[in-house]
Each structure stands twice: as structure tokens, then as C-alpha cells.
Amino acid sequence: MKKMIIDPTFFQVFPEGQVNLLVLNGIDNQIKESDEQYFYDLLQKSAKEAHNHLTEDTFTDNEVIAEWREAFRQFKTKKGARSSIEALLKRVSQDREFHPINPLVDIYNSISLTFAVPCGGEDIETIEGNLVLKKATGGESFRPLGAEDDAPALPEEIIHADDKGAICRSLNWREAQRTMLTENTKHAVLVIESIKPRQSKQADLAMAAMKQLVEDYFQIKTTAHVLNQEQPEAIIV
């Protein structure tokens, strides 16, 4: 049995924090040529909708950007670390095109863009022990996507971690290669983080939409959970 657990150290920083989870089992995440147009169109539609969250002339003045930058100032981060939603919205502001990666990643990226929430996902089979959101003690092993060298977590950094090391650094900033979603993923957990009530309401809407997209595409039933101070853990397998 594996669990997703929010450690009390996270709530020391973000007492109103919430994590929405979606657990998927028995999926076929292979890229199918016949579906490439579907995912391309999904991403372009979502990128267009993302402009609704960019109403200010100055990029950093937009509410979602300002909120997450303020959140990242509440804990230790590597210089330049930004929320994953900022990275996506930056591409939107620059009119850069989005291309399909694999079905699960395309779905959560489309939801992230549409609702302006940070989304991520992990391959459950590659997680060692429980998945824990917590303050790092420092030195937790972490190899980011596309890198060959270890980039350990900093002391007091907010990370997702398992028994082997960090899985995602600075909340949703950087993903580990070890647990990334691939075409071979059969069992996955999708995650949306929020740190204040307005964001949590948006995350609830986003997760409902993601659940529907996932179930329609993969033709499966999924299990959703909402974690917070009152309910800080859930079984994911």
C-alpha cells in the first residue's frame, strides 16, 4: 500500500494549503498517431483560454503569477525557481505553440492552461514507499528531467519526496526523471496544489474537468481525493 501524505511541515508554511489528487489504474498511455490531432487541438484550445488569465500588460502583475511568486518567497528555493503554471503562461504570453508529449501529460497541461493551476503527475510504480509533500531536510537526491547530475534539494525547500529522494522540487517547479509519466506508465497519480482558498476553489473545478477528460479518453474509472490539514493523507495504490 502506498499513500500520498502532506507532512505537518508543509502546513507550517501554508496552513490553508490543499492538494487535489487523481489516481489512475490500468491505463494505456502510448502515443497513437490517430490521436495526435486530438491532443494538438486540445492544447491549442487550452492555450487560447489561458489568455483569460493574462489581463495585465505586465506579465508579473497578473494575479496567478503574483500569487505563486509570493508563495515561492515563503520557503527556500533555488534562484529563479518558478511555479509550473508561470512557465506555461509565459509561453502563452509569447504566443509559443504547444505540441503533444504523451496523453497524460497533454491532458494535465491542457487543464493547467485552462484553469491557471499548477498540475503534475507521477508514475506510481516508480515511487519508492509513500509520496510525501514536506519541507526538505536538505540533500535529498534529485535528478531533473534531461539532466545527468544530481541536484539535491535545499534545506527548508518544499518538495514532493519518497523513500529514495525528491520527486518534485519547490512545490511544482521541477520534475524528477525517475518518476516521470511516460508512454509505459500504467498507474499514475495526478496532482494539483493550492495554497489559499481562492486557488483551492479553482483547483476543485480543474480536477473535476481533468477527471472527466481522463475517464473519457482512457475509458476507465478514477479516484479523486482532496488533502488538507483535516485530511492529510490518502491511499494511492
Buried (B, 14 or more C-beta within 10 A) or exposed (E): EBBBBBBEBBBEBBEBBBBBBBBBBEBBBEEEEEBEEBBBEBBBEBBEBBEEBBEEEEBEEBEBBBBBEEBBEEBBBEEEBBBBBBBBBBBBBEEEEBEBBBBBBBBBBBBBBBBBBBBBBBBBEBBBEBBBBBBBBEEBBBBBEEEEEEBBBBEBBBBBBBEBBBBBBBBBBBBBBBBBBBEEBEBBBBBBBBBBEEBBEBBBBBBBBBBEBBBEBBEEEBBBBBBBBEEBBBEBE
